[in-house]
Amino acid sequence: MVPKPEDLNDERRYRHLLTLPYGEIISFVLDHLRRKTGTTLFFWAFSLVTLGLAVTLRINIAGYFELKKIFLHSILGLVVFPVVIIPLHELLHIIPYMLSGAKRIRVGMDFRQFIFYVTAHRHVATSSLLRFVAIFPFLAVTATSLFLIWWLPGLWKYSTAVFLFVHTTMCAGDFAMISFCNIYRKHRVYTWDDADLKEAYFYEEI
């Protein structure tokens, strides 16, 4: 049975691991992406693979299309598609929370850090749920993008590949959170957010 936020204050059963203010998310992400874990190695490797795919497609279309059209599709992949996908990306974070029964789900943005986030106010999540929430947009968008790269014609293959690389980098925070959970995978981890105070709390079951 998943405990309530108040239950996690019982020091006989739970150990407080971290209080993460929303204003320090970037520091948290950078710290955990530097760590050599299977999760971070996959993130960096997949980022390089998608970048290599985009570069390869760019080389292959050289000479077949006008430079202005290639430039246009570069802008589509680097800027337009990533901006358009943001609402869908956040919606894909929301779906697992809704399936888990979370009621007070909020979406926010920190302009100083230029990040978007989804939080379920005072809803305790297990590390398994947190991993699912974090990885779901990456899996859905990556699978769709790879299909489109295979199916679409040349220029659209290229712009979609560029977008896939950019979206992968946009998932850095999600992979950092998964990496954090995996560090404590030998124990049961719980987390909940106070969206009013803009803080996330992490606990480990003793």
HELIX and SHEET records of a PDB file:
HELIX    1   1 PRO A    5  ASN A    9  5                                   5    
HELIX    2   2 TYR A   22  GLU A   24  5                                   3    
HELIX    3   3 ILE A   25  LEU A   33  1                                   9    
HELIX    4   4 GLY A   38  ILE A   61  1                                  24    
HELIX    5   5 LEU A   67  ILE A   75  1                                   9    
HELIX    6   6 LEU A   76  VAL A   80  3                                   5    
HELIX    7   7 PHE A   81  LEU A   99  1                                  19    
HELIX    8   8 SER A  127  TRP A  151  1                                  25    
HELIX    9   9 GLY A  154  MET A  170  1                                  17    
HELIX   10  10 ALA A  172  ILE A  183  1                                  12    
SHEET    1   A 4 TYR A  14  PRO A  21  0                                        
SHEET    2   A 4 GLU A 199  GLU A 205 -1                                        
SHEET    3   A 4 VAL A 189  ASP A 194 -1                                        
SHEET    4   A 4 ALA A 125  THR A 126 -1                                        
SHEET    1   B 2 ILE A 105  ASP A 110  0                                        
SHEET    2   B 2 ILE A 115  ALA A 120 -1                                        
END                                                                             
